[in-house]
Amino acid sequence: MNRISESSVGYPLIQEAALLTLTFGTAAEHITIIGGLVPHFLVPDPPAHVLPHAATRDIDFSLTVALAEGDLPAYQNLESGLRELNYETPVKEERWRWERWRDNRHFIVEFLCPTVRGHGSSQYSPRGVGNLSAMPMTAAALASIDRQSYHLDIDLPDRLGHRPSTLRVAGLGAWLALKTQAIHGRSRDKDAADVVWILDAWEDGPKGAARTVKSGPVYGHPIFKSSMELLERHFTDENSWAARAHARESRKAGAGDNEDSLSTRAITVVKAFLAAI
């Protein structure tokens, strides 16, 4: 049983994720944590040469193919669980994003799902049931293939007490593919910074990360391969947007180096990883 330190910058979100998972009941087997919370699990003790991982306020879940394609009772359990915890959709047109306030903190939960055949919309729910949707993303199909279960001993929020919880978290290969598709699909600096951070913070750095991915279940998968081709395209040189995005985000987090040096570091790290896979 793992114990998460209450001093961890991600602890409030991990508490919230544990509460959501318990509230979802058996439907929790169909969801995997992805996004900016994952590095807190995969690299709980980063080396001294990297800054602590920047906090995120989002909890991103990826749905399994079975749930996305029509396990209606489980899908309805997700929506019921959200409402039980007083989550709401702030924008009716974006029913894949839910939020609530707790202890003066703003929590956002977002749902992604694998691309569903014959469905071209920006959000999806099986047979249009309920108010909960998920945003289709090709790489989300990897999250249920490459994931790890973390059995945590955690204090739940809302004064609910202390109890064991199980959280299913994306493995490194699936997470990198998802983050790369996020870099490709939107302009959010933290996506690029997250990729560089985890490769740099991994045991034995980018070469160690490459060994982990090569021994994992999605290495060789067409979606993973195409995602790594995208990663190479976005980190071409020090002036590429992704390298500069990493530099901007790192400066915000307190890195002492100038942006040119940070951009060069980003390219060095990503190219070392890609060369090793």
C-alpha positions in Angstrom: 0.0 0.0 0.0 1.5 3.3 -1.1 1.2 6.4 1.0 1.1 9.8 -0.8 2.8 12.6 1.1 0.4 15.4 2.1 3.2 17.9 1.3 3.1 16.8 -2.4 1.9 19.6 -4.7 -0.5 17.2 -6.3 -2.0 15.8 -3.0 -5.3 17.7 -3.2 -5.9 16.5 -6.7 -5.0 12.9 -5.8 -7.4 13.2 -2.9 -10.1 14.4 -5.3 -9.3 11.7 -7.8 -9.6 9.0 -5.1 -13.0 10.4 -3.9 -14.3 10.4 -7.5 -13.0 6.8 -8.1 -14.8 5.6 -5.0 -18.0 7.5 -5.9 -18.0 6.0 -9.4 -18.2 2.5 -8.0 -17.6 -0.4 -10.5 -17.5 2.1 -13.3 -14.1 3.2 -12.0 -12.6 0.1 -13.6 -13.3 1.8 -16.9 -11.4 5.0 -16.3 -7.7 5.8 -16.3 -6.0 8.9 -15.0 -4.1 10.8 -17.7 -2.9 14.3 -18.1 -0.8 16.5 -15.7 -1.5 14.4 -12.6 0.3 11.3 -14.0 3.9 12.5 -13.3 3.2 12.6 -9.6 2.7 8.9 -9.8 5.3 7.8 -12.3 8.1 9.9 -10.8 7.2 10.4 -7.1 10.8 11.3 -6.2 12.4 13.4 -9.0 16.2 13.8 -9.1 17.7 17.0 -7.7 18.6 18.5 -11.1 14.9 18.9 -12.1 12.4 21.3 -10.6 9.4 19.8 -8.8 6.6 19.0 -11.2 4.3 22.0 -11.7 0.9 21.7 -10.2 -2.2 21.1 -12.4 -5.8 21.8 -11.5 -7.3 19.3 -13.9 -8.1 15.6 -13.3 -8.2 14.0 -16.7 -9.8 10.6 -17.2 -9.7 8.4 -20.3 -12.6 6.0 -20.8 -12.1 2.4 -22.0 -13.3 1.4 -25.4 -16.1 -0.8 -23.8 -17.4 2.2 -21.8 -17.2 4.6 -24.7 -19.0 2.2 -27.1 -22.0 1.6 -25.0 -21.8 0.2 -21.4 -24.7 2.4 -20.5 -25.1 1.5 -16.8 -21.4 2.2 -16.1 -21.6 5.4 -18.1 -24.6 6.6 -16.1 -22.8 5.7 -12.9 -20.1 8.3 -13.8 -22.6 11.1 -14.2 -24.4 10.1 -11.0 -21.1 10.2 -9.2 -20.3 13.6 -10.5 -23.6 15.0 -9.4 -23.4 13.4 -6.0 -20.2 15.4 -5.4 -21.9 18.6 -6.7 -19.9 18.7 -10.0 -21.5 20.8 -12.8 -20.8 21.5 -16.4 -19.8 25.2 -16.6 -20.3 25.3 -20.4 -23.3 23.3 -21.7 -21.6 22.8 -25.1 -18.6 21.1 -23.4 -20.2 18.3 -21.5 -16.8 16.5 -21.2 -15.6 19.1 -18.7 -17.1 19.3 -15.1 -16.1 21.4 -12.1 -16.7 22.1 -8.5 -15.2 24.2 -5.7 -13.9 22.6 -2.4 -12.0 24.2 0.4 -11.5 27.3 -1.8 -10.0 25.1 -4.5 -11.3 24.9 -8.1 -11.4 21.3 -9.4 -11.9 20.5 -13.1 -12.5 17.0 -14.3 -12.3 16.2 -18.0 -13.2 13.0 -19.9 -11.5 11.7 -23.0 -12.3 8.5 -24.9 -10.9 6.6 -27.9 -12.1 7.7 -31.3 -15.4 5.9 -32.0 -16.0 4.6 -35.5 -18.5 6.6 -37.4 -18.6 9.4 -34.9 -17.0 12.7 -36.0 -18.2 15.1 -33.4 -15.9 16.9 -30.9 -17.7 15.2 -28.0 -19.3 11.8 -27.6 -21.7 9.9 -25.4 -23.0 6.4 -26.1 -26.3 6.7 -27.9 -26.6 10.3 -26.7 -27.5 9.1 -23.2 -27.3 11.6 -20.3 -25.4 14.9 -20.0 -21.9 13.5 -19.7 -19.8 13.4 -22.8 -16.2 12.5 -23.6 -13.8 14.2 -26.0 -12.5 11.7 -28.6 -8.8 11.4 -29.0 -7.0 8.7 -31.0 -4.3 8.0 -28.3 -6.9 7.5 -25.6 -7.2 3.9 -26.9 -3.7 3.3 -25.4 -4.7 4.3 -21.9 -6.5 1.1 -21.1 -3.7 -1.0 -22.7 -0.8 0.7 -20.8 -1.9 1.5 -17.2 -0.9 0.7 -13.7 -2.9 0.4 -10.5 -1.8 2.3 -7.5 -3.2 1.1 -4.1 -3.1 4.2 -1.9 -3.7 4.9 1.7 -5.2 8.4 1.6 -7.2 10.8 3.7 -10.3 11.6 1.7 -11.6 15.2 1.3 -14.9 16.5 2.7 -14.0 15.0 6.1 -14.9 11.5 4.9 -12.0 9.9 6.7 -9.0 7.7 5.9 -9.3 4.7 3.7 -7.5 2.6 1.0 -8.1 3.6 -2.6 -7.1 2.2 -6.0 -6.3 4.6 -8.8 -5.6 3.4 -12.4 -2.9 5.6 -14.0 -1.6 5.7 -17.5 1.8 4.2 -18.1 4.6 6.2 -19.7 4.1 5.1 -23.3 0.3 5.8 -23.3 0.9 9.1 -21.5 3.5 10.3 -23.9 1.3 9.5 -26.9 -1.6 11.4 -25.3 0.6 14.4 -24.3 2.0 14.5 -27.8 -1.4 14.6 -29.4 -2.3 17.4 -27.0 0.7 19.4 -28.1 -0.3 18.8 -31.7 -4.0 19.8 -31.1 -3.8 22.8 -28.9 -1.4 25.6 -27.8 -0.8 25.0 -24.1 2.7 25.5 -22.9 2.4 23.0 -20.0 1.9 20.0 -22.4 5.3 20.5 -23.9 6.9 21.2 -20.5 5.3 18.0 -19.0 6.9 15.8 -21.8 10.4 17.3 -21.3 10.0 17.1 -17.5 9.2 13.5 -17.3 11.8 12.4 -19.8 14.5 14.4 -17.9 13.2 13.2 -14.4 13.0 9.5 -15.3 15.5 7.2 -13.8 18.6 7.3 -16.1 16.9 10.2 -18.0 15.6 10.0 -21.5 17.4 6.7 -22.2 15.9 5.1 -19.2 12.4 6.4 -20.3 13.1 4.8 -23.7 13.9 1.5 -22.1 10.7 1.6 -20.1 8.6 2.4 -23.2 10.2 -0.3 -25.2 9.4 -2.9 -22.6 5.8 -1.7 -22.3 2.6 -2.9 -24.0 2.1 0.0 -26.5 5.6 0.0 -28.0 5.1 -0.9 -31.7 1.4 0.0 -31.6 0.5 2.1 -34.7 -1.0 4.9 -32.6 2.2 5.1 -30.4 4.4 5.1 -33.5 2.5 7.9 -35.2 2.5 9.9 -31.9 6.3 9.7 -31.7 6.6 10.9 -35.3 4.5 13.9 -34.2 6.8 14.4 -31.2 9.8 14.6 -33.4 8.1 17.1 -35.7 7.2 19.4 -32.8 10.7 19.3 -31.2 12.8 19.9 -34.4 15.1 22.6 -33.0 15.6 25.2 -30.3 13.2 27.7 -32.0 10.3 25.2 -32.4 7.1 26.1 -30.6 7.3 23.1 -28.3 10.9 23.9 -27.2 10.0 27.5 -26.5 6.8 26.5 -24.7 8.9 24.3 -22.4 11.2 27.2 -21.7 8.4 29.6 -21.0 6.7 27.2 -18.6 10.0 26.3 -16.9 10.8 30.0 -16.3 7.3 30.4 -14.7 8.1 27.5 -12.4 11.3 29.1 -11.2 14.0 27.8 -13.5 17.1 30.1 -13.3 18.4 29.5 -16.8 17.4 31.8 -19.7 14.9 30.7 -22.3 17.5 29.9 -24.9 19.3 27.5 -22.6 16.0 25.9 -21.6 14.9 25.5 -25.2 18.2 23.8 -26.0 17.8 21.5 -23.0 14.3 20.5 -24.3 15.6 19.5 -27.7 18.6 17.6 -26.2 16.2 15.6 -23.9 13.6 14.8 -26.5 16.0 13.9 -29.2 17.9 11.6 -26.8 14.7 9.8 -26.0 13.6 9.5 -29.7 17.1 8.2 -30.7 16.8 5.5 -28.0 13.5 4.2 -29.1 
